[in-house]
Amino acid sequence: MGVGLLSRIDVEALERIALVRRMASRLEQQCERYLRSQYGLSWPQFQVLRELSVERPTMLQRVHDAVHCTRGNLAAIIDRLERDGWLERFRLQGDRRVVMLSLTEKGARVPAMEEELRARIGEWLEPVLPEAQEIQQHLSELLRDMTDPLASEDALKPDERLVAVS
């Protein structure tokens, strides 16, 4: 009985993960369309600007660590953002190896843009909010089970135990 239970849990977990990926991808596409139409920005460009709006000025390395893209891609993103007047790049006088990034006056609008985007996301998710909350609950349980496998065993009946499937 334990093997069947584990297989069912694995299948449900994989289905939920796939659903979350599709939902996140679709939401990211909608965000990208909105940002392009309103500000001429891509989603990765907006992520870089958001990172810069949190801590200003910011070391290029810190932005790289936060946005999780290749150095080449990040360099192209920063080149476009600098060209379009969203940010400026400079080097520290004490250590010319360190590249710093800072938002310009145009880039300082990012927090307001983020609030607009959050409102739009709320509108987009409103029709599926109950399902999204249910998915969030399932994901929280899945994360708990992944980080604490014994917690999921505690929820089983005394005669059921998880057994690894090979």
Contacts in CASP RR format, 6 or more apart in sequence:
PFRMAT RR
TARGET T0000
AUTHOR 0000-0000-0000
METHOD contacts of the structure
MODEL  1
MGVGLLSRIDVEALERIALVRRMASRLEQQCERYLRSQYGLSWPQFQVLR
ELSVERPTMLQRVHDAVHCTRGNLAAIIDRLERDGWLERFRLQGDRRVVM
LSLTEKGARVPAMEEELRARIGEWLEPVLPEAQEIQQHLSELLRDMTDPL
ASEDALKPDERLVAVS
1 159 0 8 1.000
1 160 0 8 1.000
2 160 0 8 1.000
2 161 0 8 1.000
2 162 0 8 1.000
2 163 0 8 1.000
3 163 0 8 1.000
3 165 0 8 1.000
5 156 0 8 1.000
5 160 0 8 1.000
5 162 0 8 1.000
6 162 0 8 1.000
6 163 0 8 1.000
6 164 0 8 1.000
6 165 0 8 1.000
7 165 0 8 1.000
9 145 0 8 1.000
9 152 0 8 1.000
9 162 0 8 1.000
10 165 0 8 1.000
13 142 0 8 1.000
16 135 0 8 1.000
16 138 0 8 1.000
16 139 0 8 1.000
16 142 0 8 1.000
17 142 0 8 1.000
19 135 0 8 1.000
20 135 0 8 1.000
20 139 0 8 1.000
23 132 0 8 1.000
23 135 0 8 1.000
27 121 0 8 1.000
27 124 0 8 1.000
27 125 0 8 1.000
28 43 0 8 1.000
30 120 0 8 1.000
30 121 0 8 1.000
30 124 0 8 1.000
31 43 0 8 1.000
31 46 0 8 1.000
31 117 0 8 1.000
31 120 0 8 1.000
31 121 0 8 1.000
32 42 0 8 1.000
32 43 0 8 1.000
34 117 0 8 1.000
34 120 0 8 1.000
35 41 0 8 1.000
35 42 0 8 1.000
35 43 0 8 1.000
35 45 0 8 1.000
35 46 0 8 1.000
35 113 0 8 1.000
35 117 0 8 1.000
36 42 0 8 1.000
38 113 0 8 1.000
38 116 0 8 1.000
39 46 0 8 1.000
39 113 0 8 1.000
41 49 0 8 1.000
41 86 0 8 1.000
42 77 0 8 1.000
44 67 0 8 1.000
44 69 0 8 1.000
44 73 0 8 1.000
44 77 0 8 1.000
45 77 0 8 1.000
45 80 0 8 1.000
45 81 0 8 1.000
45 86 0 8 1.000
46 110 0 8 1.000
46 113 0 8 1.000
46 117 0 8 1.000
47 66 0 8 1.000
47 67 0 8 1.000
48 63 0 8 1.000
48 67 0 8 1.000
48 74 0 8 1.000
48 77 0 8 1.000
48 78 0 8 1.000
48 81 0 8 1.000
48 87 0 8 1.000
49 81 0 8 1.000
49 86 0 8 1.000
49 87 0 8 1.000
49 103 0 8 1.000
49 107 0 8 1.000
49 110 0 8 1.000
50 110 0 8 1.000
50 114 0 8 1.000
51 58 0 8 1.000
51 62 0 8 1.000
51 63 0 8 1.000
51 66 0 8 1.000
51 67 0 8 1.000
52 58 0 8 1.000
52 63 0 8 1.000
52 87 0 8 1.000
52 101 0 8 1.000
52 102 0 8 1.000
52 103 0 8 1.000
52 107 0 8 1.000
52 110 0 8 1.000
53 103 0 8 1.000
53 107 0 8 1.000
53 108 0 8 1.000
53 110 0 8 1.000
53 111 0 8 1.000
53 114 0 8 1.000
55 62 0 8 1.000
56 102 0 8 1.000
56 103 0 8 1.000
57 90 0 8 1.000
57 100 0 8 1.000
57 101 0 8 1.000
57 102 0 8 1.000
58 100 0 8 1.000
58 101 0 8 1.000
58 102 0 8 1.000
59 98 0 8 1.000
59 99 0 8 1.000
59 100 0 8 1.000
59 101 0 8 1.000
60 74 0 8 1.000
60 78 0 8 1.000
60 89 0 8 1.000
60 98 0 8 1.000
60 99 0 8 1.000
60 100 0 8 1.000
60 101 0 8 1.000
63 74 0 8 1.000
63 78 0 8 1.000
63 101 0 8 1.000
64 71 0 8 1.000
64 74 0 8 1.000
67 74 0 8 1.000
69 77 0 8 1.000
78 87 0 8 1.000
78 89 0 8 1.000
78 101 0 8 1.000
81 87 0 8 1.000
82 88 0 8 1.000
82 89 0 8 1.000
85 104 0 8 1.000
85 106 0 8 1.000
85 107 0 8 1.000
86 103 0 8 1.000
86 104 0 8 1.000
86 106 0 8 1.000
86 107 0 8 1.000
87 101 0 8 1.000
87 102 0 8 1.000
87 103 0 8 1.000
87 104 0 8 1.000
87 107 0 8 1.000
88 101 0 8 1.000
88 102 0 8 1.000
88 104 0 8 1.000
89 99 0 8 1.000
89 100 0 8 1.000
89 101 0 8 1.000
90 99 0 8 1.000
90 100 0 8 1.000
90 102 0 8 1.000
91 97 0 8 1.000
91 98 0 8 1.000
91 99 0 8 1.000
91 100 0 8 1.000
92 98 0 8 1.000
92 100 0 8 1.000
103 110 0 8 1.000
125 132 0 8 1.000
144 151 0 8 1.000
144 152 0 8 1.000
145 151 0 8 1.000
145 152 0 8 1.000
149 162 0 8 1.000
152 162 0 8 1.000
153 161 0 8 1.000
153 162 0 8 1.000
156 162 0 8 1.000
END
